[in-house]
Amino acid sequence: MENILYQLLIGSIIGIISGITGLANDELIIISLILFNLVKSIRIATASVLLIFILPTRFGILYNYYKKNLIDFKLAFTIMIPYLFFSYISSFYAVIFSEKTLYLFNIIILSFIVFLYILKYVDL
């Protein structure tokens, strides 16, 4: 029962963040699942999160932006095509890398993103 409450809490909080920021928040869910010990491995967390986002979870959010004419369809589809290809190819490596390598890769990517945000938005 405790796990279900944690899962509902994660879904609620990250859903709010996603609705406000527009970020997919895949990483936040994966990190939360790992930190609360709700999964046995990062691979299970990743695959479970992929299932979450393959379902039409973003249609409501997307519709609100569409109503305000805020979607650049050309931009979205231009990015979507190589994204689909390269995410498919890279998934072959994700299932063969060690758990430690996957954790380190996530740490590096998230640290880099934080660093870029600090450079752009914080007066140093």
Distance bins in CASP14 RR format, pairs under 12 A and 6 or more apart:
PFRMAT RR
TARGET T0000
AUTHOR 0000-0000-0000
RMODE 2
METHOD distances of the structure
MODEL  1
1 7 0 0 0 0 0 1 0 0 0 0 0
1 8 0 0 0 0 0 1 0 0 0 0 0
2 8 0 0 0 0 0 1 0 0 0 0 0
2 9 0 0 0 0 0 1 0 0 0 0 0
2 36 0 0 0 0 1 0 0 0 0 0 0
2 37 0 0 0 0 0 1 0 0 0 0 0
2 38 0 0 0 0 1 0 0 0 0 0 0
3 9 0 0 0 0 0 1 0 0 0 0 0
3 10 0 0 0 0 0 1 0 0 0 0 0
3 33 0 0 0 0 0 1 0 0 0 0 0
3 36 0 0 0 0 1 0 0 0 0 0 0
3 37 0 0 0 0 1 0 0 0 0 0 0
3 38 1 0 1 0 0 0 0 0 0 0 0
3 39 0 0 0 0 0 1 0 0 0 0 0
4 10 0 0 0 0 0 1 0 0 0 0 0
4 11 0 0 0 0 0 1 0 0 0 0 0
4 36 0 0 0 0 0 1 0 0 0 0 0
4 38 0 0 0 0 1 0 0 0 0 0 0
5 11 0 0 0 0 0 1 0 0 0 0 0
5 12 0 0 0 0 0 1 0 0 0 0 0
5 36 0 0 0 0 0 1 0 0 0 0 0
5 38 0 0 0 0 0 1 0 0 0 0 0
6 12 0 0 0 0 0 1 0 0 0 0 0
6 13 0 0 0 0 0 1 0 0 0 0 0
6 29 0 0 0 0 0 1 0 0 0 0 0
6 32 0 0 0 0 1 0 0 0 0 0 0
6 33 0 0 0 0 1 0 0 0 0 0 0
6 34 0 0 0 0 0 1 0 0 0 0 0
6 35 0 0 0 0 1 0 0 0 0 0 0
6 36 1 0 1 0 0 0 0 0 0 0 0
6 37 0 0 0 0 1 0 0 0 0 0 0
6 38 1 0 0 1 0 0 0 0 0 0 0
6 39 0 0 0 0 0 1 0 0 0 0 0
7 13 0 0 0 0 0 1 0 0 0 0 0
7 14 0 0 0 0 0 1 0 0 0 0 0
7 29 0 0 0 0 1 0 0 0 0 0 0
7 32 0 0 0 0 1 0 0 0 0 0 0
7 33 0 0 0 0 1 0 0 0 0 0 0
7 36 0 0 0 0 1 0 0 0 0 0 0
7 38 1 0 0 1 0 0 0 0 0 0 0
7 39 0 0 0 0 0 1 0 0 0 0 0
7 45 0 0 0 0 0 1 0 0 0 0 0
7 48 0 0 0 0 1 0 0 0 0 0 0
7 49 0 0 0 0 0 1 0 0 0 0 0
7 52 0 0 0 0 0 1 0 0 0 0 0
8 14 0 0 0 0 0 1 0 0 0 0 0
8 15 0 0 0 0 0 1 0 0 0 0 0
8 32 0 0 0 0 0 1 0 0 0 0 0
8 36 0 0 0 0 0 1 0 0 0 0 0
8 38 0 0 0 0 0 1 0 0 0 0 0
9 15 0 0 0 0 0 1 0 0 0 0 0
9 16 0 0 0 0 0 1 0 0 0 0 0
9 29 0 0 0 0 0 1 0 0 0 0 0
9 32 0 0 0 0 1 0 0 0 0 0 0
9 33 0 0 0 0 0 1 0 0 0 0 0
9 36 0 0 0 0 1 0 0 0 0 0 0
9 38 0 0 0 0 0 1 0 0 0 0 0
10 16 0 0 0 0 0 1 0 0 0 0 0
10 17 0 0 0 0 0 1 0 0 0 0 0
10 18 0 0 0 0 0 1 0 0 0 0 0
10 25 0 0 0 0 1 0 0 0 0 0 0
10 28 0 0 0 0 1 0 0 0 0 0 0
10 29 1 0 0 1 0 0 0 0 0 0 0
10 30 0 0 0 0 0 1 0 0 0 0 0
10 31 0 0 0 0 1 0 0 0 0 0 0
10 32 1 0 1 0 0 0 0 0 0 0 0
10 33 1 0 0 1 0 0 0 0 0 0 0
10 34 0 0 0 0 0 1 0 0 0 0 0
10 35 0 0 0 0 1 0 0 0 0 0 0
10 36 1 0 0 1 0 0 0 0 0 0 0
10 38 1 0 0 1 0 0 0 0 0 0 0
10 39 0 0 0 0 0 1 0 0 0 0 0
10 45 0 0 0 0 0 1 0 0 0 0 0
10 48 0 0 0 0 0 1 0 0 0 0 0
10 49 0 0 0 0 0 1 0 0 0 0 0
10 52 0 0 0 0 0 1 0 0 0 0 0
11 17 0 0 0 0 1 0 0 0 0 0 0
11 18 0 0 0 0 1 0 0 0 0 0 0
11 19 0 0 0 0 0 1 0 0 0 0 0
11 25 0 0 0 0 1 0 0 0 0 0 0
11 28 0 0 0 0 1 0 0 0 0 0 0
11 29 1 0 0 1 0 0 0 0 0 0 0
11 32 0 0 0 0 1 0 0 0 0 0 0
11 33 0 0 0 0 0 1 0 0 0 0 0
11 36 0 0 0 0 0 1 0 0 0 0 0
11 38 0 0 0 0 0 1 0 0 0 0 0
11 49 0 0 0 0 0 1 0 0 0 0 0
11 52 0 0 0 0 1 0 0 0 0 0 0
11 57 0 0 0 0 0 1 0 0 0 0 0
12 18 0 0 0 0 0 1 0 0 0 0 0
12 19 0 0 0 0 0 1 0 0 0 0 0
12 29 0 0 0 0 0 1 0 0 0 0 0
12 32 0 0 0 0 0 1 0 0 0 0 0
13 19 0 0 0 0 0 1 0 0 0 0 0
13 20 0 0 0 0 0 1 0 0 0 0 0
13 25 0 0 0 0 1 0 0 0 0 0 0
13 28 0 0 0 0 1 0 0 0 0 0 0
13 29 0 0 0 0 1 0 0 0 0 0 0
13 32 0 0 0 0 1 0 0 0 0 0 0
13 36 0 0 0 0 0 1 0 0 0 0 0
14 20 0 0 0 0 0 1 0 0 0 0 0
14 21 0 0 0 0 0 1 0 0 0 0 0
14 22 0 0 0 0 0 1 0 0 0 0 0
14 23 0 0 0 0 1 0 0 0 0 0 0
14 24 0 0 0 0 1 0 0 0 0 0 0
14 25 1 0 1 0 0 0 0 0 0 0 0
14 26 0 0 0 0 1 0 0 0 0 0 0
14 27 0 0 0 0 1 0 0 0 0 0 0
14 28 1 0 1 0 0 0 0 0 0 0 0
14 29 1 0 1 0 0 0 0 0 0 0 0
14 30 0 0 0 0 0 1 0 0 0 0 0
14 31 0 0 0 0 1 0 0 0 0 0 0
14 32 1 0 0 1 0 0 0 0 0 0 0
14 33 0 0 0 0 0 1 0 0 0 0 0
14 49 0 0 0 0 0 1 0 0 0 0 0
14 52 0 0 0 0 1 0 0 0 0 0 0
14 53 0 0 0 0 0 1 0 0 0 0 0
14 57 0 0 0 0 0 1 0 0 0 0 0
15 21 0 0 0 0 1 0 0 0 0 0 0
15 22 0 0 0 0 1 0 0 0 0 0 0
15 23 0 0 0 0 1 0 0 0 0 0 0
15 24 0 0 0 0 0 1 0 0 0 0 0
15 25 1 0 0 1 0 0 0 0 0 0 0
15 26 0 0 0 0 0 1 0 0 0 0 0
15 28 0 0 0 0 1 0 0 0 0 0 0
15 29 0 0 0 0 1 0 0 0 0 0 0
15 32 0 0 0 0 0 1 0 0 0 0 0
15 52 0 0 0 0 0 1 0 0 0 0 0
15 53 0 0 0 0 0 1 0 0 0 0 0
15 57 0 0 0 0 1 0 0 0 0 0 0
15 58 0 0 0 0 0 1 0 0 0 0 0
15 60 0 0 0 0 0 1 0 0 0 0 0
15 61 0 0 0 0 1 0 0 0 0 0 0
16 22 0 0 0 0 0 1 0 0 0 0 0
16 23 0 0 0 0 0 1 0 0 0 0 0
16 25 0 0 0 0 1 0 0 0 0 0 0
16 28 0 0 0 0 0 1 0 0 0 0 0
16 61 0 0 0 0 0 1 0 0 0 0 0
17 23 1 0 0 1 0 0 0 0 0 0 0
17 24 0 0 0 0 0 1 0 0 0 0 0
17 25 1 0 1 0 0 0 0 0 0 0 0
17 26 0 0 0 0 0 1 0 0 0 0 0
17 27 0 0 0 0 0 1 0 0 0 0 0
17 28 1 0 0 1 0 0 0 0 0 0 0
17 29 0 0 0 0 0 1 0 0 0 0 0
17 32 0 0 0 0 0 1 0 0 0 0 0
17 61 0 0 0 0 0 1 0 0 0 0 0
18 24 1 0 0 1 0 0 0 0 0 0 0
18 25 1 0 1 0 0 0 0 0 0 0 0
18 26 0 0 0 0 1 0 0 0 0 0 0
18 27 0 0 0 0 0 1 0 0 0 0 0
18 28 0 0 0 0 1 0 0 0 0 0 0
18 29 0 0 0 0 1 0 0 0 0 0 0
18 52 0 0 0 0 0 1 0 0 0 0 0
18 53 0 0 0 0 0 1 0 0 0 0 0
18 57 0 0 0 0 1 0 0 0 0 0 0
18 58 1 0 0 1 0 0 0 0 0 0 0
18 60 0 0 0 0 0 1 0 0 0 0 0
18 61 1 0 0 1 0 0 0 0 0 0 0
18 62 0 0 0 0 0 1 0 0 0 0 0
18 64 0 0 0 0 0 1 0 0 0 0 0
19 25 0 0 0 0 1 0 0 0 0 0 0
19 57 0 0 0 0 0 1 0 0 0 0 0
19 58 0 0 0 0 1 0 0 0 0 0 0
19 60 0 0 0 0 1 0 0 0 0 0 0
19 61 1 0 1 0 0 0 0 0 0 0 0
19 62 0 0 0 0 0 1 0 0 0 0 0
19 63 0 0 0 0 0 1 0 0 0 0 0
19 64 0 0 0 0 1 0 0 0 0 0 0
19 65 0 0 0 0 1 0 0 0 0 0 0
20 61 0 0 0 0 1 0 0 0 0 0 0
20 64 0 0 0 0 0 1 0 0 0 0 0
21 28 0 0 0 0 0 1 0 0 0 0 0
21 61 0 0 0 0 0 1 0 0 0 0 0
21 117 0 0 0 0 0 1 0 0 0 0 0
22 28 0 0 0 0 0 1 0 0 0 0 0
22 58 0 0 0 0 1 0 0 0 0 0 0
22 60 0 0 0 0 0 1 0 0 0 0 0
22 61 1 0 0 1 0 0 0 0 0 0 0
22 62 0 0 0 0 1 0 0 0 0 0 0
22 64 0 0 0 0 0 1 0 0 0 0 0
22 65 0 0 0 0 1 0 0 0 0 0 0
22 70 0 0 0 0 0 1 0 0 0 0 0
22 71 0 0 0 0 0 1 0 0 0 0 0
23 29 0 0 0 0 0 1 0 0 0 0 0
23 53 0 0 0 0 0 1 0 0 0 0 0
23 58 0 0 0 0 0 1 0 0 0 0 0
23 61 0 0 0 0 0 1 0 0 0 0 0
23 113 0 0 0 0 0 1 0 0 0 0 0
23 117 0 0 0 0 0 1 0 0 0 0 0
24 30 0 0 0 0 0 1 0 0 0 0 0
24 49 0 0 0 0 1 0 0 0 0 0 0
24 50 0 0 0 0 0 1 0 0 0 0 0
24 52 0 0 0 0 1 0 0 0 0 0 0
24 53 1 0 0 1 0 0 0 0 0 0 0
24 57 0 0 0 0 1 0 0 0 0 0 0
24 58 0 0 0 0 1 0 0 0 0 0 0
24 61 0 0 0 0 0 1 0 0 0 0 0
24 62 0 0 0 0 0 1 0 0 0 0 0
24 83 0 0 0 0 0 1 0 0 0 0 0
25 31 0 0 0 0 1 0 0 0 0 0 0
25 32 0 0 0 0 1 0 0 0 0 0 0
25 49 0 0 0 0 1 0 0 0 0 0 0
25 52 0 0 0 0 1 0 0 0 0 0 0
25 53 0 0 0 0 1 0 0 0 0 0 0
25 57 0 0 0 0 0 1 0 0 0 0 0
25 58 0 0 0 0 0 1 0 0 0 0 0
25 61 0 0 0 0 0 1 0 0 0 0 0
25 110 0 0 0 0 0 1 0 0 0 0 0
26 32 0 0 0 0 0 1 0 0 0 0 0
26 33 0 0 0 0 0 1 0 0 0 0 0
26 45 0 0 0 0 1 0 0 0 0 0 0
26 46 0 0 0 0 1 0 0 0 0 0 0
26 47 0 0 0 0 0 1 0 0 0 0 0
26 48 0 0 0 0 0 1 0 0 0 0 0
26 49 1 0 1 0 0 0 0 0 0 0 0
26 50 1 0 0 1 0 0 0 0 0 0 0
26 51 0 0 0 0 0 1 0 0 0 0 0
26 52 0 0 0 0 1 0 0 0 0 0 0
26 53 1 0 0 1 0 0 0 0 0 0 0
26 54 0 0 0 0 0 1 0 0 0 0 0
26 57 0 0 0 0 0 1 0 0 0 0 0
26 58 0 0 0 0 0 1 0 0 0 0 0
26 87 0 0 0 0 0 1 0 0 0 0 0
26 106 0 0 0 0 0 1 0 0 0 0 0
26 109 0 0 0 0 0 1 0 0 0 0 0
26 110 0 0 0 0 0 1 0 0 0 0 0
27 33 0 0 0 0 0 1 0 0 0 0 0
27 34 0 0 0 0 0 1 0 0 0 0 0
27 42 0 0 0 0 0 1 0 0 0 0 0
27 45 0 0 0 0 0 1 0 0 0 0 0
27 46 0 0 0 0 1 0 0 0 0 0 0
27 49 0 0 0 0 1 0 0 0 0 0 0
27 53 0 0 0 0 0 1 0 0 0 0 0
27 102 0 0 0 0 0 1 0 0 0 0 0
27 103 0 0 0 0 0 1 0 0 0 0 0
27 105 0 0 0 0 0 1 0 0 0 0 0
27 106 1 0 0 1 0 0 0 0 0 0 0
27 107 0 0 0 0 0 1 0 0 0 0 0
27 109 1 0 0 1 0 0 0 0 0 0 0
27 110 1 0 0 1 0 0 0 0 0 0 0
27 111 0 0 0 0 0 1 0 0 0 0 0
27 113 0 0 0 0 1 0 0 0 0 0 0
27 114 0 0 0 0 0 1 0 0 0 0 0
28 34 0 0 0 0 0 1 0 0 0 0 0
28 35 0 0 0 0 0 1 0 0 0 0 0
28 45 0 0 0 0 0 1 0 0 0 0 0
28 49 0 0 0 0 1 0 0 0 0 0 0
28 52 0 0 0 0 0 1 0 0 0 0 0
28 106 0 0 0 0 0 1 0 0 0 0 0
28 110 0 0 0 0 1 0 0 0 0 0 0
28 113 0 0 0 0 0 1 0 0 0 0 0
29 35 0 0 0 0 0 1 0 0 0 0 0
29 36 0 0 0 0 0 1 0 0 0 0 0
29 38 0 0 0 0 0 1 0 0 0 0 0
29 39 0 0 0 0 0 1 0 0 0 0 0
29 42 0 0 0 0 0 1 0 0 0 0 0
29 45 1 0 0 1 0 0 0 0 0 0 0
29 46 0 0 0 0 1 0 0 0 0 0 0
29 47 0 0 0 0 0 1 0 0 0 0 0
29 48 0 0 0 0 1 0 0 0 0 0 0
29 49 1 0 1 0 0 0 0 0 0 0 0
29 50 0 0 0 0 0 1 0 0 0 0 0
29 51 0 0 0 0 0 1 0 0 0 0 0
29 52 1 0 0 1 0 0 0 0 0 0 0
29 53 0 0 0 0 1 0 0 0 0 0 0
29 57 0 0 0 0 0 1 0 0 0 0 0
30 36 0 0 0 0 0 1 0 0 0 0 0
30 38 0 0 0 0 0 1 0 0 0 0 0
30 39 0 0 0 0 1 0 0 0 0 0 0
30 41 0 0 0 0 0 1 0 0 0 0 0
30 42 1 0 0 1 0 0 0 0 0 0 0
30 43 0 0 0 0 0 1 0 0 0 0 0
30 44 0 0 0 0 1 0 0 0 0 0 0
30 45 1 0 1 0 0 0 0 0 0 0 0
30 46 1 0 0 1 0 0 0 0 0 0 0
30 47 0 0 0 0 0 1 0 0 0 0 0
30 48 0 0 0 0 1 0 0 0 0 0 0
30 49 1 0 1 0 0 0 0 0 0 0 0
30 50 0 0 0 0 1 0 0 0 0 0 0
30 52 0 0 0 0 0 1 0 0 0 0 0
30 53 0 0 0 0 0 1 0 0 0 0 0
30 94 0 0 0 0 0 1 0 0 0 0 0
30 102 0 0 0 0 1 0 0 0 0 0 0
30 103 0 0 0 0 0 1 0 0 0 0 0
30 105 0 0 0 0 0 1 0 0 0 0 0
30 106 1 0 0 1 0 0 0 0 0 0 0
30 107 0 0 0 0 0 1 0 0 0 0 0
30 109 0 0 0 0 0 1 0 0 0 0 0
30 110 0 0 0 0 0 1 0 0 0 0 0
31 38 0 0 0 0 0 1 0 0 0 0 0
31 39 0 0 0 0 0 1 0 0 0 0 0
31 42 0 0 0 0 1 0 0 0 0 0 0
31 45 0 0 0 0 1 0 0 0 0 0 0
31 46 0 0 0 0 0 1 0 0 0 0 0
31 49 0 0 0 0 0 1 0 0 0 0 0
31 103 0 0 0 0 0 1 0 0 0 0 0
31 106 1 0 0 1 0 0 0 0 0 0 0
31 107 0 0 0 0 1 0 0 0 0 0 0
31 109 0 0 0 0 0 1 0 0 0 0 0
31 110 0 0 0 0 1 0 0 0 0 0 0
32 38 1 0 0 1 0 0 0 0 0 0 0
32 39 0 0 0 0 1 0 0 0 0 0 0
32 45 0 0 0 0 1 0 0 0 0 0 0
32 48 0 0 0 0 0 1 0 0 0 0 0
32 49 0 0 0 0 1 0 0 0 0 0 0
33 39 1 0 1 0 0 0 0 0 0 0 0
33 40 0 0 0 0 0 1 0 0 0 0 0
33 41 0 0 0 0 0 1 0 0 0 0 0
33 42 0 0 0 0 1 0 0 0 0 0 0
33 43 0 0 0 0 0 1 0 0 0 0 0
33 44 0 0 0 0 1 0 0 0 0 0 0
33 45 1 0 1 0 0 0 0 0 0 0 0
33 46 0 0 0 0 1 0 0 0 0 0 0
33 47 0 0 0 0 0 1 0 0 0 0 0
33 48 1 0 0 1 0 0 0 0 0 0 0
33 49 1 0 0 1 0 0 0 0 0 0 0
33 52 0 0 0 0 0 1 0 0 0 0 0
34 40 0 0 0 0 1 0 0 0 0 0 0
34 41 0 0 0 0 1 0 0 0 0 0 0
34 42 1 0 0 1 0 0 0 0 0 0 0
34 43 0 0 0 0 0 1 0 0 0 0 0
34 44 0 0 0 0 1 0 0 0 0 0 0
34 45 1 0 1 0 0 0 0 0 0 0 0
34 46 0 0 0 0 0 1 0 0 0 0 0
34 48 0 0 0 0 0 1 0 0 0 0 0
34 49 0 0 0 0 0 1 0 0 0 0 0
34 99 0 0 0 0 0 1 0 0 0 0 0
34 102 0 0 0 0 0 1 0 0 0 0 0
34 103 0 0 0 0 1 0 0 0 0 0 0
34 106 0 0 0 0 1 0 0 0 0 0 0
34 107 0 0 0 0 0 1 0 0 0 0 0
35 42 0 0 0 0 0 1 0 0 0 0 0
35 45 0 0 0 0 0 1 0 0 0 0 0
35 103 0 0 0 0 0 1 0 0 0 0 0
36 45 0 0 0 0 0 1 0 0 0 0 0
37 44 0 0 0 0 0 1 0 0 0 0 0
37 45 0 0 0 0 0 1 0 0 0 0 0
38 44 0 0 0 0 1 0 0 0 0 0 0
38 45 0 0 0 0 1 0 0 0 0 0 0
38 48 0 0 0 0 1 0 0 0 0 0 0
38 49 0 0 0 0 0 1 0 0 0 0 0
39 45 1 0 1 0 0 0 0 0 0 0 0
39 46 0 0 0 0 1 0 0 0 0 0 0
39 47 0 0 0 0 1 0 0 0 0 0 0
39 48 1 0 0 1 0 0 0 0 0 0 0
39 49 0 0 0 0 1 0 0 0 0 0 0
39 99 0 0 0 0 0 1 0 0 0 0 0
40 47 0 0 0 0 0 1 0 0 0 0 0
40 48 0 0 0 0 0 1 0 0 0 0 0
40 99 0 0 0 0 0 1 0 0 0 0 0
41 47 0 0 0 0 1 0 0 0 0 0 0
41 48 0 0 0 0 0 1 0 0 0 0 0
41 94 0 0 0 0 0 1 0 0 0 0 0
41 95 0 0 0 0 0 1 0 0 0 0 0
41 97 0 0 0 0 0 1 0 0 0 0 0
41 98 0 0 0 0 0 1 0 0 0 0 0
41 99 1 0 1 0 0 0 0 0 0 0 0
41 100 0 0 0 0 0 1 0 0 0 0 0
41 102 0 0 0 0 1 0 0 0 0 0 0
41 103 0 0 0 0 0 1 0 0 0 0 0
42 48 0 0 0 0 0 1 0 0 0 0 0
42 49 0 0 0 0 0 1 0 0 0 0 0
42 94 0 0 0 0 1 0 0 0 0 0 0
42 95 0 0 0 0 0 1 0 0 0 0 0
42 97 0 0 0 0 1 0 0 0 0 0 0
42 98 0 0 0 0 0 1 0 0 0 0 0
42 99 1 0 1 0 0 0 0 0 0 0 0
42 100 0 0 0 0 1 0 0 0 0 0 0
42 101 0 0 0 0 1 0 0 0 0 0 0
42 102 1 0 1 0 0 0 0 0 0 0 0
42 103 1 0 0 1 0 0 0 0 0 0 0
42 104 0 0 0 0 0 1 0 0 0 0 0
42 105 0 0 0 0 1 0 0 0 0 0 0
42 106 1 0 0 1 0 0 0 0 0 0 0
42 107 0 0 0 0 0 1 0 0 0 0 0
43 49 0 0 0 0 0 1 0 0 0 0 0
43 50 0 0 0 0 0 1 0 0 0 0 0
43 91 0 0 0 0 0 1 0 0 0 0 0
43 93 0 0 0 0 0 1 0 0 0 0 0
43 94 1 0 0 1 0 0 0 0 0 0 0
43 95 1 0 0 1 0 0 0 0 0 0 0
43 96 0 0 0 0 0 1 0 0 0 0 0
43 97 0 0 0 0 1 0 0 0 0 0 0
43 98 0 0 0 0 0 1 0 0 0 0 0
43 99 1 0 0 1 0 0 0 0 0 0 0
43 101 0 0 0 0 0 1 0 0 0 0 0
43 102 1 0 0 1 0 0 0 0 0 0 0
43 103 0 0 0 0 0 1 0 0 0 0 0
44 50 0 0 0 0 0 1 0 0 0 0 0
44 51 0 0 0 0 0 1 0 0 0 0 0
44 95 0 0 0 0 0 1 0 0 0 0 0
44 99 0 0 0 0 0 1 0 0 0 0 0
44 102 0 0 0 0 0 1 0 0 0 0 0
45 51 0 0 0 0 0 1 0 0 0 0 0
45 52 0 0 0 0 0 1 0 0 0 0 0
45 94 0 0 0 0 0 1 0 0 0 0 0
45 99 0 0 0 0 0 1 0 0 0 0 0
45 102 0 0 0 0 1 0 0 0 0 0 0
45 103 0 0 0 0 0 1 0 0 0 0 0
45 106 0 0 0 0 0 1 0 0 0 0 0
46 52 0 0 0 0 0 1 0 0 0 0 0
46 53 0 0 0 0 0 1 0 0 0 0 0
46 87 0 0 0 0 0 1 0 0 0 0 0
46 90 0 0 0 0 0 1 0 0 0 0 0
46 91 0 0 0 0 1 0 0 0 0 0 0
46 94 1 0 0 1 0 0 0 0 0 0 0
46 95 0 0 0 0 1 0 0 0 0 0 0
46 97 0 0 0 0 0 1 0 0 0 0 0
46 99 0 0 0 0 0 1 0 0 0 0 0
46 102 1 0 0 1 0 0 0 0 0 0 0
46 103 0 0 0 0 0 1 0 0 0 0 0
46 105 0 0 0 0 0 1 0 0 0 0 0
46 106 0 0 0 0 1 0 0 0 0 0 0
47 53 0 0 0 0 0 1 0 0 0 0 0
47 54 0 0 0 0 0 1 0 0 0 0 0
47 91 0 0 0 0 1 0 0 0 0 0 0
47 94 0 0 0 0 1 0 0 0 0 0 0
47 95 0 0 0 0 1 0 0 0 0 0 0
47 102 0 0 0 0 0 1 0 0 0 0 0
48 54 0 0 0 0 0 1 0 0 0 0 0
48 55 0 0 0 0 0 1 0 0 0 0 0
49 55 0 0 0 0 0 1 0 0 0 0 0
49 57 0 0 0 0 0 1 0 0 0 0 0
50 57 0 0 0 0 0 1 0 0 0 0 0
50 87 0 0 0 0 1 0 0 0 0 0 0
50 88 0 0 0 0 0 1 0 0 0 0 0
50 91 0 0 0 0 1 0 0 0 0 0 0
50 94 0 0 0 0 0 1 0 0 0 0 0
50 95 0 0 0 0 0 1 0 0 0 0 0
51 57 0 0 0 0 0 1 0 0 0 0 0
52 58 0 0 0 0 0 1 0 0 0 0 0
53 59 0 0 0 0 0 1 0 0 0 0 0
53 61 0 0 0 0 0 1 0 0 0 0 0
53 87 0 0 0 0 0 1 0 0 0 0 0
56 62 0 0 0 0 1 0 0 0 0 0 0
56 63 0 0 0 0 0 1 0 0 0 0 0
58 64 0 0 0 0 0 1 0 0 0 0 0
58 65 0 0 0 0 1 0 0 0 0 0 0
58 66 0 0 0 0 0 1 0 0 0 0 0
58 71 0 0 0 0 0 1 0 0 0 0 0
58 76 0 0 0 0 0 1 0 0 0 0 0
59 65 0 0 0 0 0 1 0 0 0 0 0
59 66 0 0 0 0 1 0 0 0 0 0 0
60 66 0 0 0 0 1 0 0 0 0 0 0
60 67 0 0 0 0 0 1 0 0 0 0 0
61 67 0 0 0 0 0 1 0 0 0 0 0
61 68 0 0 0 0 0 1 0 0 0 0 0
61 70 0 0 0 0 0 1 0 0 0 0 0
61 71 0 0 0 0 0 1 0 0 0 0 0
62 68 0 0 0 0 0 1 0 0 0 0 0
62 70 0 0 0 0 1 0 0 0 0 0 0
62 71 1 0 0 1 0 0 0 0 0 0 0
62 73 0 0 0 0 0 1 0 0 0 0 0
62 76 0 0 0 0 1 0 0 0 0 0 0
63 70 0 0 0 0 0 1 0 0 0 0 0
63 71 0 0 0 0 1 0 0 0 0 0 0
64 70 0 0 0 0 1 0 0 0 0 0 0
64 71 0 0 0 0 0 1 0 0 0 0 0
65 71 1 0 1 0 0 0 0 0 0 0 0
65 72 0 0 0 0 0 1 0 0 0 0 0
65 73 0 0 0 0 0 1 0 0 0 0 0
65 76 0 0 0 0 0 1 0 0 0 0 0
66 72 0 0 0 0 0 1 0 0 0 0 0
66 73 0 0 0 0 1 0 0 0 0 0 0
66 76 0 0 0 0 0 1 0 0 0 0 0
70 76 0 0 0 0 0 1 0 0 0 0 0
71 77 0 0 0 0 0 1 0 0 0 0 0
72 78 0 0 0 0 1 0 0 0 0 0 0
72 79 0 0 0 0 1 0 0 0 0 0 0
72 80 0 0 0 0 0 1 0 0 0 0 0
73 79 0 0 0 0 0 1 0 0 0 0 0
73 80 0 0 0 0 0 1 0 0 0 0 0
74 80 0 0 0 0 0 1 0 0 0 0 0
74 81 0 0 0 0 0 1 0 0 0 0 0
75 81 0 0 0 0 0 1 0 0 0 0 0
76 83 0 0 0 0 1 0 0 0 0 0 0
77 83 0 0 0 0 0 1 0 0 0 0 0
77 84 0 0 0 0 0 1 0 0 0 0 0
78 84 0 0 0 0 0 1 0 0 0 0 0
79 85 0 0 0 0 0 1 0 0 0 0 0
79 86 0 0 0 0 0 1 0 0 0 0 0
79 87 0 0 0 0 0 1 0 0 0 0 0
80 86 0 0 0 0 0 1 0 0 0 0 0
80 87 0 0 0 0 0 1 0 0 0 0 0
81 87 0 0 0 0 0 1 0 0 0 0 0
81 88 0 0 0 0 0 1 0 0 0 0 0
82 88 0 0 0 0 0 1 0 0 0 0 0
82 89 0 0 0 0 0 1 0 0 0 0 0
82 90 0 0 0 0 0 1 0 0 0 0 0
83 89 0 0 0 0 0 1 0 0 0 0 0
83 90 0 0 0 0 0 1 0 0 0 0 0
84 90 0 0 0 0 0 1 0 0 0 0 0
84 91 0 0 0 0 0 1 0 0 0 0 0
85 91 0 0 0 0 0 1 0 0 0 0 0
86 92 0 0 0 0 0 1 0 0 0 0 0
86 93 0 0 0 0 0 1 0 0 0 0 0
87 93 0 0 0 0 0 1 0 0 0 0 0
87 94 0 0 0 0 1 0 0 0 0 0 0
88 94 0 0 0 0 0 1 0 0 0 0 0
90 96 0 0 0 0 0 1 0 0 0 0 0
90 97 0 0 0 0 0 1 0 0 0 0 0
90 102 0 0 0 0 0 1 0 0 0 0 0
90 105 0 0 0 0 0 1 0 0 0 0 0
91 97 0 0 0 0 0 1 0 0 0 0 0
91 102 0 0 0 0 0 1 0 0 0 0 0
93 101 0 0 0 0 1 0 0 0 0 0 0
93 102 0 0 0 0 1 0 0 0 0 0 0
93 105 0 0 0 0 1 0 0 0 0 0 0
94 101 0 0 0 0 1 0 0 0 0 0 0
94 102 1 0 0 1 0 0 0 0 0 0 0
94 105 0 0 0 0 1 0 0 0 0 0 0
94 106 0 0 0 0 0 1 0 0 0 0 0
95 101 0 0 0 0 0 1 0 0 0 0 0
95 102 0 0 0 0 1 0 0 0 0 0 0
96 102 0 0 0 0 0 1 0 0 0 0 0
97 103 0 0 0 0 1 0 0 0 0 0 0
97 104 0 0 0 0 1 0 0 0 0 0 0
97 105 1 0 0 1 0 0 0 0 0 0 0
97 106 0 0 0 0 0 1 0 0 0 0 0
98 104 0 0 0 0 1 0 0 0 0 0 0
98 105 0 0 0 0 0 1 0 0 0 0 0
99 105 0 0 0 0 0 1 0 0 0 0 0
99 106 0 0 0 0 0 1 0 0 0 0 0
100 106 0 0 0 0 0 1 0 0 0 0 0
100 107 0 0 0 0 0 1 0 0 0 0 0
101 107 0 0 0 0 0 1 0 0 0 0 0
101 108 0 0 0 0 0 1 0 0 0 0 0
102 108 0 0 0 0 0 1 0 0 0 0 0
102 109 0 0 0 0 0 1 0 0 0 0 0
103 109 0 0 0 0 0 1 0 0 0 0 0
103 110 0 0 0 0 0 1 0 0 0 0 0
104 110 0 0 0 0 0 1 0 0 0 0 0
104 111 0 0 0 0 0 1 0 0 0 0 0
105 111 0 0 0 0 0 1 0 0 0 0 0
105 112 0 0 0 0 0 1 0 0 0 0 0
106 112 0 0 0 0 0 1 0 0 0 0 0
106 113 0 0 0 0 0 1 0 0 0 0 0
107 113 0 0 0 0 0 1 0 0 0 0 0
107 114 0 0 0 0 0 1 0 0 0 0 0
108 114 0 0 0 0 0 1 0 0 0 0 0
108 115 0 0 0 0 0 1 0 0 0 0 0
109 115 0 0 0 0 0 1 0 0 0 0 0
109 116 0 0 0 0 0 1 0 0 0 0 0
110 116 0 0 0 0 0 1 0 0 0 0 0
110 117 0 0 0 0 0 1 0 0 0 0 0
111 117 0 0 0 0 0 1 0 0 0 0 0
111 118 0 0 0 0 0 1 0 0 0 0 0
112 118 0 0 0 0 0 1 0 0 0 0 0
112 119 0 0 0 0 0 1 0 0 0 0 0
113 119 0 0 0 0 0 1 0 0 0 0 0
113 120 0 0 0 0 0 1 0 0 0 0 0
114 120 0 0 0 0 0 1 0 0 0 0 0
114 121 0 0 0 0 0 1 0 0 0 0 0
114 122 0 0 0 0 0 1 0 0 0 0 0
115 121 0 0 0 0 0 1 0 0 0 0 0
115 122 0 0 0 0 0 1 0 0 0 0 0
115 124 0 0 0 0 0 1 0 0 0 0 0
116 122 0 0 0 0 0 1 0 0 0 0 0
118 124 1 0 0 1 0 0 0 0 0 0 0
END
